[in-house]
């Protein structure tokens, strides 16, 4: 699919950027969509002078914000019947997100974009919790802005070839996944330990 996006961006830049924005939006609603890869490719081409930088960054940002608010609206509309929760994993992620909201409030949404695979759960959870749309929009937009700034930097700084840039960025995303996994395990161990202490006291 990236080959098709690449060809479209080069042959029809504005149509290609509309496709990138659409994929950035879709990744929140349907996480397997290659939104990050499409944005990284567009930023790489913008850095090489093949695309307008301003238009590229705007397409990435606006598509991401639209995706975040769509996931939020779906959560508010469909509640826990949303397809995400048919997965035990997603239900567990939502429960962890709700506990995080109790501790950090809507500021937690500022980091949602840095957690590939679960970012849609964050915004969906905000909708389930009936959080006010204004702080959801503000904090999710801040997270998206920071994430796109990172992608824009990666697209212009990680190498001179697309394969090199993609490879380095993929390792970075895996690194984030490892850190998140360690945090989740650590939180689970702490929770079990507190439960044992309460039982023994």
C-alpha positions as CSV (number, residue, x, y, z in Angstrom):
1,X,0.0,0.0,0.0
2,X,2.9,2.4,0.8
3,X,4.1,2.0,-2.8
4,X,0.7,3.3,-4.0
5,X,0.8,6.2,-1.5
6,X,4.3,7.0,-2.6
7,X,3.3,7.1,-6.3
8,X,0.2,9.2,-5.6
9,X,2.2,11.7,-3.6
10,X,4.7,12.2,-6.4
11,X,2.2,12.2,-9.3
12,X,-0.6,14.1,-7.6
13,X,0.7,15.8,-4.4
14,X,-2.5,17.3,-3.1
15,X,-4.5,14.1,-3.8
16,X,-1.8,12.2,-2.0
17,X,-1.9,14.5,1.0
18,X,-5.6,14.0,1.2
19,X,-5.0,10.3,1.3
20,X,-2.4,10.7,4.0
21,X,-4.9,12.8,6.1
22,X,-7.5,10.1,5.6
23,X,-5.1,7.4,6.8
24,X,-4.1,9.5,9.8
25,X,-7.8,9.8,10.6
26,X,-8.5,6.1,10.0
27,X,-5.8,4.9,12.3
28,X,-7.7,6.1,15.3
29,X,-10.9,4.4,14.3
30,X,-9.3,1.2,12.7
31,X,-5.8,0.9,14.3
32,X,-4.3,-1.4,11.6
33,X,-4.5,1.5,9.1
34,X,-0.9,2.6,8.2
35,X,-1.4,6.2,9.3
36,X,2.0,6.7,10.9
37,X,3.8,5.1,8.0
38,X,1.9,7.3,5.5
39,X,2.7,10.4,7.5
40,X,6.4,9.5,7.8
41,X,6.6,8.9,4.1
42,X,5.0,12.3,3.4
43,X,7.3,14.0,5.8
44,X,10.3,12.3,4.2
45,X,9.2,13.5,0.7
46,X,8.6,17.0,2.1
47,X,12.1,17.0,3.5
48,X,13.4,16.0,0.1
49,X,11.6,18.9,-1.5
50,X,9.0,16.7,-3.4
51,X,6.0,18.0,-1.3
52,X,5.2,21.3,0.3
53,X,6.2,21.2,3.9
54,X,3.3,23.3,5.2
55,X,0.7,21.3,3.4
56,X,2.2,18.1,4.5
57,X,2.3,18.9,8.1
58,X,-1.2,20.4,8.0
59,X,-2.6,17.2,6.4
60,X,-0.9,15.0,9.1
61,X,-2.2,17.2,11.9
62,X,-5.7,17.8,10.7
63,X,-6.2,14.1,9.8
64,X,-5.0,13.1,13.3
65,X,-7.1,15.5,15.2
66,X,-10.2,14.5,13.1
67,X,-9.4,10.8,13.9
68,X,-9.1,11.6,17.6
69,X,-12.4,13.4,17.8
70,X,-14.1,10.7,15.7
71,X,-13.0,8.0,18.2
72,X,-14.2,10.2,21.0
73,X,-17.6,10.7,19.3
74,X,-17.9,6.9,18.7
75,X,-17.1,6.2,22.3
76,X,-19.8,8.7,23.5
77,X,-22.3,7.3,21.0
78,X,-21.8,3.6,21.2
79,X,-20.4,3.2,24.7
80,X,-19.1,-0.2,25.7
81,X,-20.8,-1.9,22.7
82,X,-18.0,-0.6,20.4
83,X,-16.2,-3.3,18.5
84,X,-12.9,-2.6,20.4
85,X,-14.4,-4.1,23.6
86,X,-15.0,-7.5,22.0
87,X,-11.4,-8.1,22.6
88,X,-10.3,-9.0,26.1
89,X,-7.0,-7.0,25.5
90,X,-8.9,-3.9,24.5
91,X,-11.2,-4.2,27.5
92,X,-8.2,-4.4,29.8
93,X,-6.5,-1.4,28.1
94,X,-9.7,0.6,28.6
95,X,-9.8,-0.3,32.3
96,X,-6.2,0.8,32.6
97,X,-7.0,4.1,30.8
98,X,-9.9,4.7,33.1
99,X,-7.7,4.3,36.2
100,X,-5.2,6.6,34.6
101,X,-7.9,9.2,34.1
102,X,-8.7,9.0,37.8
103,X,-5.1,9.7,38.6
104,X,-4.0,12.2,35.9
105,X,-7.3,13.6,34.4
106,X,-7.6,14.6,30.8
107,X,-3.9,15.4,30.6
108,X,-3.3,11.7,30.0
109,X,-4.7,12.3,26.5
110,X,-1.6,14.3,25.7
111,X,0.5,11.1,25.5
112,X,-2.1,9.0,23.6
113,X,-0.4,9.5,20.2
114,X,2.9,8.1,21.6
115,X,1.3,4.7,22.3
116,X,0.8,3.0,18.9
117,X,-2.0,0.4,18.9
118,X,-3.9,1.8,21.9
119,X,-4.3,5.5,21.0
120,X,-7.9,4.8,19.8
121,X,-8.7,3.2,23.1
122,X,-7.7,6.4,24.9
123,X,-10.1,8.6,22.9
124,X,-12.8,6.0,22.9
125,X,-12.5,5.8,26.7
126,X,-12.8,9.6,26.9
127,X,-16.1,9.3,25.0
128,X,-17.3,6.5,27.2
129,X,-16.5,8.6,30.3
130,X,-18.5,11.5,28.8
131,X,-15.5,13.8,29.3
132,X,-16.1,17.4,28.0
133,X,-15.1,17.6,24.4
134,X,-13.0,20.8,24.9
135,X,-10.3,19.4,27.1
136,X,-10.3,16.2,25.0
137,X,-9.7,18.3,21.9
138,X,-7.0,20.4,23.5
139,X,-5.0,17.6,25.1
140,X,-5.3,15.2,22.2
141,X,-4.3,18.0,19.8
142,X,-1.2,18.7,21.9
143,X,-0.3,15.0,21.7
144,X,-0.8,14.9,18.0
145,X,1.2,18.1,17.4
146,X,4.1,16.6,19.4
147,X,3.9,13.3,17.6
148,X,3.8,14.9,14.1
149,X,6.7,17.1,15.1
150,X,8.6,14.0,15.9
151,X,7.6,12.3,12.6
152,X,8.6,15.4,10.7
153,X,12.0,15.4,12.4
154,X,12.4,11.7,11.8
155,X,11.5,12.1,8.1
156,X,14.2,14.6,7.5
157,X,16.9,13.4,9.9
158,X,17.0,9.6,10.0
159,X,18.7,9.1,6.6
160,X,18.7,9.9,2.9
161,X,16.7,6.9,1.8
162,X,13.1,5.9,2.6
163,X,14.1,2.4,3.6
164,X,16.7,3.8,6.1
165,X,14.2,6.2,7.6
166,X,11.5,3.6,7.9
167,X,13.8,1.1,9.5
168,X,15.1,3.5,12.1
169,X,11.6,4.8,12.9
170,X,10.2,1.2,13.2
171,X,12.9,0.4,15.8
172,X,11.9,3.6,17.7
173,X,8.2,2.5,17.8
174,X,9.2,-0.9,19.0
175,X,11.3,0.8,21.7
176,X,8.2,2.6,22.8
177,X,6.3,-0.7,22.9
178,X,8.9,-2.3,25.1
179,X,8.8,0.7,27.5
180,X,5.0,0.5,27.7
181,X,5.0,-3.2,28.2
182,X,7.5,-2.8,31.1
183,X,5.3,-0.1,32.6
184,X,2.2,-2.3,32.4
185,X,3.9,-5.3,34.0
186,X,5.3,-3.1,36.7
187,X,1.9,-1.7,37.4
188,X,0.4,-5.2,37.5
189,X,3.0,-6.4,40.0
190,X,2.5,-3.4,42.2
191,X,-1.3,-3.9,42.2
192,X,-0.9,-7.5,43.1
193,X,1.5,-6.7,45.9
194,X,-0.9,-4.1,47.3
195,X,-3.8,-6.6,47.1
196,X,-1.7,-9.2,49.1
197,X,-0.8,-6.6,51.7
198,X,-4.5,-5.6,52.1
199,X,-5.4,-9.3,52.4
200,X,-2.8,-10.0,55.1
201,X,-3.6,-6.9,57.2
